[in-house]
Amino acid sequence: IDTTWVWNELRFEQELKAVFIVDSFTAFAAGYGYIIKTTNRGLLWSALNIDGDIFKDIQFVNEEVGFILGYSGLMYKTSNGGKTWHKIKVNN
């Protein structure tokens, strides 16, 4: 099985701050107001529908459970590999 990642130059209007590779096919990138995901080793990326913040980090515990942290204290959690995200923390 070929597990080579495809690293092409992509241009986005907004800045990316963090990338996390979950497995040999899946990765997420977080940035200014959005999250993108690939499931084909970086060939194509799609935006996820998450209310914006300037996301500064993204980490996964395993293939299903992950967290996104924003500069304003906003945090989201997924328990299904990024299909849905739930807000779990807001600093006021």
C-alpha positions as CSV (number, residue, x, y, z in Angstrom):
1,I,0.0,0.0,0.0
2,D,1.3,3.4,-0.9
3,T,1.1,5.7,2.1
4,T,3.0,8.6,0.6
5,W,1.6,12.0,1.5
6,V,1.0,14.5,-1.3
7,W,2.6,17.9,-0.4
8,N,1.4,20.5,-2.9
9,E,1.5,24.2,-2.6
10,L,-1.9,25.4,-1.5
11,R,-2.8,29.1,-1.1
12,F,-5.4,30.2,1.4
13,E,-6.7,33.7,2.0
14,Q,-6.4,33.1,5.8
15,E,-3.3,32.0,7.7
16,L,-2.9,28.5,9.0
17,K,-1.4,28.0,12.5
18,A,-1.3,24.2,13.2
19,V,-1.4,20.9,11.4
20,F,-2.1,17.4,12.9
21,I,-1.7,14.2,11.0
22,V,-4.1,11.6,12.5
23,D,-3.3,8.5,10.5
24,S,-1.8,7.5,7.1
25,F,-4.7,9.2,5.2
26,T,-6.2,11.9,7.5
27,A,-4.9,15.3,8.6
28,F,-6.4,18.5,9.9
29,A,-5.1,22.1,9.7
30,A,-6.3,25.0,11.8
31,G,-6.0,28.7,11.3
32,Y,-7.7,32.0,11.2
33,G,-11.4,31.2,11.6
34,Y,-11.5,27.8,10.0
35,I,-10.4,24.2,10.0
36,I,-9.6,22.1,7.0
37,K,-9.4,18.3,6.6
38,T,-7.9,15.8,4.2
39,T,-8.8,12.1,4.0
40,N,-6.6,11.3,1.0
41,R,-3.1,12.1,2.2
42,G,-3.2,15.8,1.3
43,L,-4.4,15.6,-2.2
44,L,-7.7,17.4,-1.5
45,W,-8.7,19.5,1.5
46,S,-12.2,20.5,2.6
47,A,-13.3,23.2,5.0
48,L,-15.3,22.2,8.1
49,N,-18.2,24.2,9.4
50,I,-17.0,25.6,12.7
51,D,-17.7,29.0,14.1
52,G,-14.5,31.1,13.8
53,D,-11.8,32.0,16.2
54,I,-8.1,32.3,15.5
55,F,-7.4,28.6,16.1
56,K,-3.8,28.1,17.3
57,D,-3.6,24.4,17.9
58,I,-5.2,21.1,17.0
59,Q,-4.4,17.7,18.6
60,F,-5.9,14.3,18.4
61,V,-5.8,11.7,21.2
62,N,-6.7,8.9,18.8
63,E,-8.4,8.7,15.4
64,E,-11.8,9.7,16.9
65,V,-11.1,12.2,19.7
66,G,-9.5,15.6,19.0
67,F,-9.4,19.1,20.3
68,I,-9.0,22.6,18.7
69,L,-7.9,25.6,20.8
70,G,-8.4,29.2,19.8
71,Y,-6.6,32.3,21.0
72,S,-9.7,33.7,22.7
73,G,-10.0,30.6,24.9
74,L,-12.5,28.9,22.7
75,M,-12.1,25.1,22.6
76,Y,-13.9,22.5,20.5
77,K,-13.9,18.7,20.9
78,T,-14.7,16.0,18.4
79,S,-15.5,12.4,19.3
80,N,-16.2,11.1,15.8
81,G,-13.0,11.9,13.8
82,G,-13.9,15.5,13.0
83,K,-17.4,14.9,11.6
84,T,-18.9,17.2,14.3
85,W,-17.3,19.5,16.9
86,H,-18.8,20.7,20.2
87,K,-17.7,23.8,22.1
88,I,-16.4,22.8,25.5
89,K,-14.7,25.9,27.0
90,V,-15.0,29.6,26.7
91,N,-12.9,32.0,28.9
92,N,-14.7,35.2,29.8
